[in-house]
């Protein structure tokens, strides 16, 4: 079957036709880097990493852009209040950009542990202030925005298509703004493109309307079109971003004369022990906490066992089931590859499984069904092994698992260096950490940082805690 995606904009599955044949431009809304990455940050990057893998597997050239928000995202996603980074900076007694750097790297370290490849481009909102001002000015010139006392607001009434992505009626739109009506706004639904910086506001830039900072929504309209063109293929984000964030993005981009995204893909939320995560209630888990108890690649595999548009629940039993399932696939791979020498491979026995896997992936990225195909294939492979399968069959089976489990789903079929030589690895890392601690004790922080960075480059992530240094592999 042809590749199809469920498009939030049309509320239906649609055949995928890229803007430029053979090329795919993808934009994914990334994190606001003001706190430790948590479980909710994991699903989208994993899903879109698999999307990228599958498109490349099918022969497309992919440019994948995922932004980082480091200015303009106010508390409660509103048009008024504190900037999330500025608030965190006050709590930690740091400069806002120090906060951004700290959690930027924490996020990407966590993504690396999950096996997520780096995006082609990672633009930051603070690095595109000029472009955001330019789009804001364009909207004012076109009569789609207005200036009030140093603030610039998008005029929702001047864009009748507002609401086409979320399908909300005007009353729901008002409810979704989550902010009280400001007297300077013409309509409570109007949203900020540029905000006046009040006295003492640290994050501020000069503009035609006075010192200020960009609104939250404008950054994504600007950065996506800057790197992917005025019209591009896929825009992704969490389901909670459909309104108001993505609705505002779409409206302001098209009002500025850009075709913008053709396909809108949204992933559903993650629950923890069957309940919606909530920081206010302490019912959430950071990825650091999760990885301390579970292999990040098991977490990735678990995420892919539910369809991205359905709710994904995390529980100890669920993760244990996913770990056992992944072990079965890896045990099969180990049995097939053990002692196997190079030579010709027989791919014919796996043609049906290859077709079934492709059909699942082409059906709106149905990873649970694709994984079911791998389990079916593994059962047959084990039967053939018991019957004395020849080397050509085994090579074909190994190639099939490498191509689909490792290459597409991004979960290495082999267990990696920890299983190959665990005691040697642990001993070598312990030796280097002892050397690093001696450097720290001697206040030679440059050497300590160098050792940490070299370990990181080799795939060993080091975290300093009150109990000493902890480490984990970020790749196998």
C-alpha positions in Angstrom: 0.0 0.0 0.0 1.2 3.6 -0.6 2.5 5.6 2.4 -0.4 7.3 4.2 -0.5 9.6 7.3 -3.4 10.8 9.4 -3.5 14.5 8.8 -4.9 16.6 11.7 -5.7 19.3 9.2 -8.1 17.2 7.2 -9.0 14.7 10.0 -8.4 11.8 7.7 -5.7 9.5 6.4 -4.1 10.9 3.2 -1.6 9.5 0.7 1.8 11.1 1.2 2.9 13.4 -1.7 6.0 15.5 -0.9 6.3 19.1 -2.1 9.5 18.1 -4.0 9.6 14.5 -5.3 12.2 12.4 -3.5 12.7 15.0 -0.7 10.9 15.3 2.6 11.0 18.4 4.9 10.0 17.7 8.5 9.6 20.2 11.4 9.0 18.9 14.9 8.2 21.2 17.9 11.0 20.6 20.4 11.3 21.3 24.1 11.3 24.5 26.1 14.7 24.0 27.8 14.0 25.1 31.3 14.0 21.9 33.4 15.2 18.3 33.3 13.7 16.2 30.4 10.9 14.0 31.6 9.0 11.0 30.2 6.7 13.3 28.3 9.6 14.5 26.2 10.5 11.0 24.9 7.6 10.0 22.7 7.7 12.5 20.0 11.4 12.3 19.3 11.3 8.5 19.2 8.3 8.4 16.9 9.7 11.0 14.5 13.1 9.3 14.6 11.4 6.2 13.3 9.4 8.3 10.7 12.7 9.7 9.5 14.3 6.2 9.4 11.3 4.8 7.4 11.3 7.6 4.9 15.1 7.2 4.3 14.5 3.4 4.0 12.0 4.1 1.3 14.6 6.2 -0.6 13.7 9.8 0.4 16.2 12.4 1.3 15.1 13.9 4.6 15.8 17.3 6.2 14.6 17.0 9.8 14.4 20.3 11.8 13.5 20.3 15.5 13.6 23.6 17.3 14.5 24.5 20.9 12.5 27.2 22.7 14.7 29.3 24.9 12.7 32.5 25.0 9.1 33.6 24.7 7.3 30.6 26.2 5.5 32.1 29.2 4.1 30.2 32.2 0.7 28.6 31.4 1.4 29.1 27.6 -0.2 32.5 28.0 0.4 36.0 26.6 1.2 37.4 30.0 3.3 36.4 33.0 6.8 35.1 33.5 9.0 33.5 30.9 9.7 29.9 31.9 13.4 30.2 31.5 13.6 33.5 33.3 11.7 32.0 36.3 14.0 29.0 36.4 17.0 31.3 36.1 15.9 33.2 39.2 15.4 29.9 41.1 18.8 28.6 40.2 20.6 32.0 40.4 21.8 31.6 36.8 21.6 33.7 33.6 18.7 32.6 31.4 21.1 31.4 28.7 22.9 29.3 31.3 19.6 27.6 32.1 19.0 27.1 28.4 22.5 25.5 27.8 22.2 23.3 30.9 18.9 21.8 29.9 19.6 21.8 26.2 22.4 19.3 26.7 20.4 17.3 29.3 17.7 16.9 26.7 20.0 15.8 23.9 21.9 13.5 26.2 18.6 11.8 27.0 17.6 11.6 23.4 21.0 10.0 22.6 20.4 7.4 25.3 17.1 6.6 23.5 18.9 6.1 20.3 17.4 9.2 18.7 19.6 10.7 16.0 20.3 14.4 16.1 18.1 16.5 13.8 19.6 17.9 10.6 19.1 21.4 12.1 18.4 22.5 15.7 17.4 26.2 15.5 16.9 28.1 18.7 14.3 30.8 19.1 16.8 33.3 20.6 19.0 32.9 17.5 16.2 34.0 15.1 14.9 37.2 16.6 15.5 39.2 13.4 13.5 36.8 11.4 10.6 36.8 13.9 10.6 40.6 13.9 10.5 40.5 10.0 7.4 38.1 9.9 5.7 40.2 12.6 6.3 43.4 10.6 5.0 41.6 7.4 1.7 40.7 9.3 1.3 44.3 10.4 1.9 45.6 6.9 -0.7 43.1 5.5 -3.3 44.2 8.1 -3.3 40.9 9.9 -1.7 42.3 13.1 -1.8 45.5 15.1 0.5 47.3 17.6 -0.6 48.3 21.1 1.8 50.1 23.4 4.9 48.2 22.3 3.0 44.8 21.9 2.1 43.4 18.6 -1.0 41.1 18.3 -2.2 38.8 15.6 -5.7 39.9 14.6 -7.8 36.7 14.6 -10.8 38.5 13.2 -8.8 39.3 10.1 -8.1 35.7 9.4 -11.4 33.7 9.0 -9.6 30.4 8.6 -8.4 30.6 12.2 -9.6 27.3 13.8 -9.2 25.1 10.7 -6.5 22.9 12.3 -8.2 22.3 15.7 -11.8 22.5 14.4 -12.7 24.7 17.4 -15.6 27.1 17.2 -15.1 30.7 18.4 -16.3 30.0 22.0 -13.8 27.1 22.3 -11.1 29.3 20.9 -11.7 31.9 23.6 -11.6 29.2 26.3 -8.4 27.8 24.8 -6.5 31.1 25.2 -6.1 30.5 29.0 -5.5 34.2 29.6 -7.7 37.0 30.8 -8.8 39.7 28.3 -6.2 42.5 28.1 -7.8 45.9 27.5 -5.3 46.6 24.7 -6.4 43.6 22.7 -9.2 44.1 20.1 -10.3 40.5 20.6 -9.5 38.1 23.5 -8.6 35.4 21.0 -5.8 37.6 19.6 -2.3 36.4 20.5 1.1 38.0 20.9 3.6 38.1 18.1 5.9 40.5 20.0 5.8 41.5 23.7 7.0 44.7 25.3 9.7 44.0 27.9 8.7 45.4 31.2 11.3 47.0 33.5 13.7 44.4 34.8 12.8 41.8 32.2 16.2 40.3 31.4 15.5 38.6 28.0 14.9 41.6 25.7 15.9 42.8 22.2 15.4 46.1 20.4 12.7 46.2 17.8 10.6 48.7 15.7 8.0 48.6 18.6 10.5 49.1 21.4 12.5 46.6 23.6 10.8 43.3 23.9 10.8 39.6 23.1 8.9 37.4 20.6 5.7 35.6 21.4 5.8 31.8 21.7 4.0 30.9 18.5 5.9 33.1 16.0 9.2 31.2 16.4 8.0 28.0 14.8 6.4 29.7 11.8 9.7 31.5 11.2 12.2 28.7 11.8 10.3 26.0 9.9 9.9 28.1 6.8 13.5 29.5 7.0 15.0 26.0 6.8 12.3 24.0 4.9 10.8 26.6 2.6 7.5 28.5 2.5 5.7 25.2 1.9 7.0 22.0 3.4 5.8 18.5 4.0 5.3 17.5 7.6 4.8 19.4 10.9 4.7 17.4 14.1 4.1 17.9 17.8 2.2 16.7 20.8 -1.6 16.5 20.7 -1.7 19.2 23.4 -0.1 21.7 20.9 -2.9 21.6 18.3 -4.5 24.5 20.1 -3.4 27.2 20.6 0.2 26.8 19.5 -0.1 25.0 16.1 -3.4 26.8 15.3 -1.5 30.1 15.8 1.5 28.9 13.8 -0.7 28.0 10.8 -2.7 31.2 10.8 0.2 33.6 11.1 2.3 31.7 8.5 -0.5 31.6 5.9 -1.5 35.2 6.7 2.1 36.1 5.9 1.7 34.5 2.5 3.3 31.1 3.1 1.8 27.8 2.2 3.2 26.2 5.3 2.9 22.5 6.3 0.9 20.0 4.2 0.6 17.2 6.8 0.2 17.7 10.5 1.1 14.7 12.6 0.3 14.7 16.4 1.3 12.1 19.0 -0.9 11.4 22.0 0.1 11.7 25.6 1.9 9.3 27.9 0.3 8.2 31.1 2.2 6.9 34.2 0.6 3.9 35.9 -2.6 4.7 34.1 -2.8 8.3 35.2 -2.1 11.5 33.3 1.3 12.9 34.4 1.1 16.1 36.3 4.1 18.0 37.7 1.9 19.9 40.1 1.0 16.7 41.8 4.4 15.1 41.6 3.1 12.4 39.3 5.8 12.4 36.7 9.3 10.9 36.2 12.4 12.5 34.7 14.2 10.5 32.0 17.3 10.4 34.3 15.2 8.7 37.0 13.7 6.3 34.4 17.1 5.4 32.8 18.6 4.7 36.3 16.2 1.7 36.5 15.5 0.7 32.9 17.5 0.4 29.7 16.7 3.4 27.6 16.4 1.2 24.5 13.7 -0.9 26.3 11.9 2.4 26.9 12.2 3.2 23.2 10.9 -0.3 22.3 8.0 0.1 24.7 7.0 3.5 23.2 6.8 1.9 19.8 4.5 -0.9 20.9 1.6 1.5 21.0 0.5 3.6 18.0 1.7 7.2 18.2 -1.9 8.5 18.0 -3.0 6.3 21.0 -2.3 6.9 24.7 1.0 5.1 25.8 1.0 4.0 29.4 4.1 3.4 31.4 4.1 0.9 34.3 6.6 -1.6 35.7 4.6 -4.5 34.3 4.4 -2.9 30.8 8.1 -2.2 30.7 8.9 -5.7 31.9 6.7 -7.1 29.1 8.5 -4.9 26.5 11.9 -5.9 27.9 11.0 -9.6 27.7 9.8 -9.2 24.1 12.9 -7.4 23.0 15.0 -10.1 24.7 13.2 -12.7 22.6 14.0 -10.9 19.4 17.6 -10.4 20.4 18.0 -14.0 21.5 16.8 -15.0 18.1 19.3 -12.7 16.4 22.1 -14.0 18.6 21.3 -17.6 17.8 21.2 -16.8 14.1 24.4 -14.8 14.0 26.5 -16.9 16.3 29.5 -18.4 14.4 28.1 -17.2 11.1 30.7 -16.4 8.5 30.3 -14.1 5.5 28.7 -15.4 2.4 25.6 -15.3 0.2 22.2 -14.6 1.9 18.9 -16.2 1.1 16.3 -13.3 1.3 13.4 -15.2 -0.3 12.0 -16.7 2.9 11.4 -13.2 4.3 9.7 -11.6 1.3 6.2 -11.9 3.0 7.4 -10.5 6.3 9.1 -7.6 4.5 5.9 -6.8 2.6 3.8 -7.0 5.8 6.3 -4.8 7.7 6.1 -2.2 4.9 2.3 -2.3 4.8 2.2 -1.6 8.6 4.7 1.3 8.4 2.9 2.8 5.4 -0.4 2.7 7.3 0.2 5.9 9.3 3.4 4.5 10.9 1.8 1.6 12.6 4.8 0.5 14.7 2.8 -2.0 16.9 1.8 -3.9 13.8 5.3 -3.7 12.4 6.7 -5.2 15.7 4.1 -8.0 15.6 5.5 -8.9 12.1 9.0 -9.1 13.6 7.7 -11.5 16.4 6.0 -13.7 13.7 9.2 -13.7 11.7 11.3 -14.6 14.8 9.0 -17.6 15.6 9.6 -19.0 12.1 13.3 -18.3 12.4 13.5 -20.3 15.6 11.6 -23.2 14.1 14.1 -23.2 11.1 17.0 -23.1 13.5 15.7 -26.1 15.4 15.4 -27.9 12.0 19.0 -27.1 11.2 18.7 -24.0 9.0 21.6 -23.5 6.6 24.0 -20.6 6.6 22.3 -18.8 3.7 19.0 -18.8 5.5 20.6 -17.5 8.7 22.3 -14.7 6.8 19.0 -13.7 5.3 17.3 -13.7 8.7 20.1 -11.7 10.3 19.9 -9.1 7.4 16.1 -8.9 7.8 16.4 -8.1 11.6 19.2 -5.7 11.0 17.2 -3.9 8.4 13.9 -3.6 10.2 14.6 -3.8 14.0 17.9 -2.0 14.0 17.6 0.2 10.9 14.0 1.2 10.9 12.8 0.9 14.5 16.2 2.1 15.8 16.5 -0.7 18.4 19.8 -2.6 17.9 19.2 -6.3 17.3 22.5 -7.0 18.9 23.0 -6.3 22.5 26.2 -4.3 22.1 29.4 -4.0 24.0 28.0 -4.5 27.5 27.0 -8.1 26.7 30.2 -8.8 24.7 32.6 -7.8 27.5 30.8 -6.4 30.5 33.5 -6.8 33.1 36.2 -5.3 30.9 34.0 -2.3 30.1 33.0 -1.7 33.7 36.6 -2.0 34.8 37.9 0.5 32.2 35.1 3.0 32.9 35.7 2.7 36.7 39.5 3.3 36.1 38.8 6.5 34.1 36.2 7.7 36.7 38.8 7.2 39.4 41.3 9.3 37.4 38.6 12.0 36.9 37.9 12.1 40.6 41.5 12.6 41.4 41.6 15.5 39.0 38.5 17.0 40.7 40.0 16.5 44.1 43.1 18.3 42.9 40.9 21.1 41.4 42.1 20.3 37.9 38.6 20.8 36.5 39.8 21.2 32.9 41.2 17.6 33.0 38.1 16.4 34.8 35.9 17.9 32.1 38.1 16.5 29.3 37.7 13.0 30.7 34.0 13.4 31.0 33.7 14.7 27.4 35.9 12.0 26.0 33.8 9.4 27.7 30.7 11.1 26.4 32.1 11.0 22.8 32.6 7.2 23.2 29.0 6.7 24.3 29.4 6.7 28.1 27.3 9.4 29.9 28.6 10.5 33.3 26.4 12.2 35.9 27.8 13.6 39.2 25.7 13.1 42.2 26.0 13.5 45.9 26.9 9.8 46.2 29.5 10.0 43.5 29.7 9.7 39.7 27.2 7.5 37.9 27.6 6.3 34.3 25.5 4.7 31.6 25.9 3.7 28.0 24.2 6.0 25.5 24.8 3.6 22.7 25.6 0.0 22.3 
